Amino acid sequence: MTELDFTSNEMMTIAAARALSNSDVCFVGIGAPSAACNVARLTHAPDITLIYESGTIGTAPSVLPLSIGDGELCDTAITTVSVPEMFRYWLQGGRVTVGFLGAAQLDKFGNINTTVIGDYFNPKTRLPGGGGAPEIATSCQEIFITCKQGKRAMVDKIDFYTSFGHGDGGDHRQRLGIKTKGPSLLITDMAVWKPDPTSREFVVASLHPGVTEEQVQETCGWKVTFAQDLKTTSPPTDLELSTLRDLMARTKAAHEGGKSSVGA
């Protein structure tokens, strides 16, 4: 397979899916995180437990949900619990291994803004808000983030702290009494990033096929650090790509009211 056989978004989703394991209990965000988690479930991690904020546990959707209230989630879940039980017993109880979040704005320490762009009291744009993301960011054992590269999204300083990452870096989480690992992986449409063990600043660990260091820097709002042993992300396999494309095609057909190949 050559680098021309897949899109940057497909590479991002598949790279994110690879980070999940069969034994993970994953709190799933809507959008790109949901696509990645379900590709993992349909390929190398069939026994992964997917949890959505509405209370569905062990869900296995045939199409990607439009929101956490999508009936597809409840229909395919092993069980559905109340939201208080979801957060108190599962999330705050330390039973979720990975929280998978997206970001409207993100800084180099994995702090996320999904609240406002601009001043909080006089914003340029109001975003959907945090929902359960702030609790996910502090209570899951670790956090994976997906984000499309761009200077509007990857900024030197976010406008609002919706979901706490590594704060100002270093041991900021620990000083606040937060015992979980926090953001441990960032997957964009250009690269895979991992936090430096000491500073906790995200460092580019691998470039996706065809992407250069210059392109990564041009689309990032902070001075990028690249790993000394910088690697190239393995391109999608035929299985990974066909699984993702089939999932997206079923989703498109279902949400547009067309005939879906659900269960195929």
C-alpha positions as CSV (number, residue, x, y, z in Angstrom):
1,M,0.0,0.0,0.0
2,T,1.4,3.4,-0.9
3,E,0.9,6.7,0.9
4,L,-1.6,7.8,-1.8
5,D,-4.0,5.0,-0.9
6,F,-5.4,6.7,2.2
7,T,-6.3,10.1,3.5
8,S,-4.7,11.9,6.5
9,N,-7.9,11.5,8.5
10,E,-7.9,7.8,7.8
11,M,-4.3,7.6,9.0
12,M,-5.2,9.5,12.1
13,T,-8.1,7.3,13.0
14,I,-6.2,4.1,12.4
15,A,-3.2,5.2,14.3
16,A,-5.4,6.1,17.2
17,A,-7.2,2.7,17.0
18,R,-3.8,0.9,17.3
19,A,-3.2,2.5,20.7
20,L,-6.0,0.5,22.2
21,S,-5.8,-3.0,23.5
22,N,-8.2,-5.9,23.9
23,S,-8.2,-5.5,27.7
24,D,-9.0,-1.8,27.8
25,V,-12.1,-0.2,29.3
26,C,-12.4,2.9,27.2
27,F,-14.6,6.0,27.8
28,V,-15.4,7.2,24.3
29,G,-15.9,10.7,23.0
30,I,-18.1,11.4,20.0
31,G,-16.6,12.0,16.6
32,A,-13.0,10.9,15.8
33,P,-12.5,9.1,19.2
34,S,-15.6,7.0,18.5
35,A,-14.4,6.0,15.0
36,A,-11.0,5.0,16.4
37,C,-12.4,3.0,19.2
38,N,-14.8,1.1,17.0
39,V,-12.1,0.3,14.4
40,A,-10.1,-1.2,17.2
41,R,-13.1,-3.2,18.3
42,L,-13.7,-4.5,14.8
43,T,-10.0,-5.4,14.2
44,H,-7.4,-6.3,16.8
45,A,-9.4,-5.6,20.0
46,P,-12.7,-7.5,19.8
47,D,-13.0,-7.7,23.6
48,I,-12.5,-4.0,24.4
49,T,-15.2,-2.5,26.6
50,L,-16.5,0.7,25.2
51,I,-18.4,3.1,27.5
52,Y,-20.3,6.2,26.4
53,E,-21.2,9.1,28.7
54,S,-25.0,8.3,28.5
55,G,-24.4,5.2,30.6
56,T,-24.0,2.5,27.9
57,I,-21.4,-0.2,28.8
58,G,-20.0,-2.7,26.4
59,T,-21.6,-1.0,23.4
60,A,-20.9,-2.3,19.9
61,P,-22.5,0.0,17.5
62,S,-22.9,-1.0,13.8
63,V,-22.8,2.7,12.9
64,L,-21.1,5.6,14.6
65,P,-23.4,7.6,16.9
66,L,-24.4,11.2,16.3
67,S,-24.4,11.9,20.0
68,I,-24.2,10.2,23.3
69,G,-28.0,9.9,23.2
70,D,-28.0,7.9,20.0
71,G,-30.3,4.9,20.3
72,E,-27.7,2.7,18.5
73,L,-25.5,2.8,21.7
74,C,-28.2,1.6,24.0
75,D,-29.5,-1.0,21.5
76,T,-26.1,-2.7,21.3
77,A,-24.8,-2.3,24.8
78,I,-24.4,-5.1,27.3
79,T,-26.1,-2.9,29.9
80,T,-27.1,0.7,30.4
81,V,-26.7,2.3,33.8
82,S,-27.6,5.7,35.2
83,V,-25.3,8.7,34.6
84,P,-24.5,9.1,38.3
85,E,-23.6,5.4,38.5
86,M,-21.5,5.8,35.3
87,F,-19.5,8.6,36.8
88,R,-19.3,7.6,40.4
89,Y,-18.8,3.9,40.2
90,W,-17.1,3.4,36.8
91,L,-15.2,6.6,36.2
92,Q,-14.4,8.0,39.6
93,G,-14.0,4.5,40.9
94,G,-10.9,4.0,38.7
95,R,-12.4,1.3,36.5
96,V,-11.7,3.1,33.1
97,T,-8.3,2.5,31.7
98,V,-8.4,5.0,28.8
99,G,-10.4,8.2,28.2
100,F,-10.5,9.1,24.5
101,L,-11.1,12.8,23.9
102,G,-11.2,15.3,21.0
103,A,-10.3,19.0,21.3
104,A,-11.3,22.3,19.8
105,Q,-8.2,23.9,21.3
106,L,-5.2,22.1,22.7
107,D,-1.8,23.2,24.1
108,K,1.5,21.4,24.3
109,F,0.7,20.0,27.8
110,G,-2.5,18.4,26.7
111,N,-4.9,20.9,28.3
112,I,-8.1,21.0,26.3
113,N,-10.6,23.8,25.6
114,T,-14.1,23.0,24.4
115,T,-15.9,25.9,26.0
116,V,-15.2,29.2,24.3
117,I,-12.9,30.9,21.8
118,G,-11.8,34.3,23.1
119,D,-12.8,35.9,26.4
120,Y,-15.2,33.8,28.5
121,F,-17.5,36.7,29.1
122,N,-17.4,38.1,25.6
123,P,-16.4,35.1,23.4
124,K,-15.8,35.1,19.7
125,T,-17.3,31.6,19.6
126,R,-19.2,29.4,22.0
127,L,-18.2,25.8,21.8
128,P,-20.3,22.8,22.9
129,G,-18.8,22.8,26.4
130,G,-17.2,20.2,28.6
131,G,-19.9,17.7,29.3
132,G,-18.2,14.9,31.1
133,A,-14.8,15.6,29.6
134,P,-13.3,17.4,32.7
135,E,-14.1,14.3,34.9
136,I,-12.8,12.0,32.2
137,A,-9.6,13.9,32.0
138,T,-8.8,13.5,35.7
139,S,-10.4,10.2,36.5
140,C,-9.4,7.8,33.7
141,Q,-6.1,6.0,34.2
142,E,-4.8,7.8,31.1
143,I,-6.0,10.0,28.3
144,F,-5.6,9.7,24.5
145,I,-6.4,12.8,22.4
146,T,-7.2,13.1,18.7
147,C,-7.0,16.5,16.9
148,K,-6.5,17.7,13.4
149,Q,-3.4,19.8,13.0
150,G,-3.9,23.5,12.6
151,K,-2.7,26.7,14.3
152,R,-6.3,27.5,15.4
153,A,-6.6,24.2,17.2
154,M,-3.0,23.6,18.5
155,V,-2.2,26.8,20.3
156,D,0.5,28.1,22.6
157,K,-2.1,29.1,25.2
158,I,-5.7,27.9,25.3
159,D,-8.5,30.4,25.9
160,F,-10.2,28.3,28.6
161,Y,-9.3,25.2,30.6
162,T,-12.2,22.8,30.1
163,S,-10.3,19.5,30.6
164,F,-7.0,19.6,32.6
165,G,-4.0,17.9,31.0
166,H,-0.6,18.5,32.5
167,G,-1.3,22.1,33.4
168,D,1.9,24.0,33.2
169,G,3.9,20.8,32.8
170,G,6.2,18.8,35.0
171,D,4.4,17.5,38.2
172,H,1.5,20.0,38.0
173,R,-1.1,17.2,38.1
174,Q,0.5,15.6,41.2
175,R,0.8,18.9,43.0
176,L,-3.0,19.3,42.6
177,G,-3.6,15.8,44.0
178,I,-4.6,14.3,40.7
179,K,-3.3,10.7,40.8
180,T,-4.0,9.5,37.2
181,K,-1.5,9.7,34.4
182,G,-3.3,12.3,32.3
183,P,-2.7,12.8,28.5
184,S,-0.2,10.1,27.4
185,L,-0.9,10.1,23.6
186,L,-1.9,12.7,21.0
187,I,-2.7,11.5,17.5
188,T,-3.2,14.1,14.8
189,D,-3.6,13.8,11.0
190,M,0.1,14.3,10.7
191,A,1.9,12.6,13.6
192,V,1.8,10.7,16.8
193,W,2.9,12.6,19.8
194,K,3.9,11.5,23.3
195,P,4.7,13.6,26.5
196,D,8.2,14.1,27.5
197,P,8.8,12.1,30.8
198,T,10.0,15.2,32.7
199,S,8.5,18.3,31.1
200,R,5.2,16.6,30.0
201,E,5.3,18.6,26.8
202,F,4.1,16.6,23.8
203,V,6.9,15.5,21.5
204,V,6.5,14.1,18.0
205,A,7.3,10.4,18.2
206,S,6.4,9.5,14.6
207,L,5.4,11.2,11.4
208,H,2.7,9.8,9.3
209,P,3.8,8.6,5.8
210,G,4.6,11.6,3.5
211,V,4.6,14.2,6.3
212,T,7.7,16.3,6.9
213,E,8.9,18.0,10.1
214,E,8.4,21.4,8.4
215,Q,4.7,20.6,7.7
216,V,4.1,19.7,11.4
217,Q,5.7,22.9,12.6
218,E,3.7,25.0,10.1
219,T,0.4,23.7,11.4
220,C,1.2,24.0,15.1
221,G,1.0,27.1,17.3
222,W,4.0,26.2,19.5
223,K,7.6,25.4,18.9
224,V,7.6,21.7,18.2
225,T,10.0,19.2,19.6
226,F,10.8,16.1,17.7
227,A,12.0,12.8,19.2
228,Q,15.7,12.0,18.6
229,D,14.6,8.5,17.4
230,L,11.8,10.0,15.2
231,K,9.9,7.2,13.4
232,T,7.5,6.9,10.5
233,T,4.0,5.7,11.3
234,S,3.2,2.4,9.7
235,P,0.6,2.9,6.9
236,P,-2.8,1.4,7.3
237,T,-3.2,-2.3,6.5
238,D,-5.8,-3.4,4.0
239,L,-7.9,-4.8,6.9
240,E,-7.7,-1.6,8.9
241,L,-8.6,0.6,5.9
242,S,-11.4,-1.6,4.7
243,T,-12.9,-1.8,8.2
244,L,-12.8,2.0,8.7
245,R,-14.3,2.7,5.2
246,D,-17.1,0.1,5.7
247,L,-17.9,1.6,9.1
248,M,-18.0,5.2,7.7
249,A,-20.1,4.0,4.7
250,R,-22.7,2.3,7.0
251,T,-22.8,5.4,9.2
252,K,-23.3,7.7,6.2
253,A,-26.1,5.6,4.8
254,A,-27.8,5.3,8.2
255,H,-27.7,8.9,9.1
256,E,-28.8,10.1,5.6
257,G,-31.8,7.8,5.7
258,G,-30.5,5.4,3.1
259,K,-30.2,1.7,3.2
260,S,-27.5,0.6,5.6
261,S,-25.6,-2.6,5.6
262,V,-26.0,-2.9,9.4
263,G,-24.8,-6.3,10.6
264,A,-22.9,-7.0,7.5
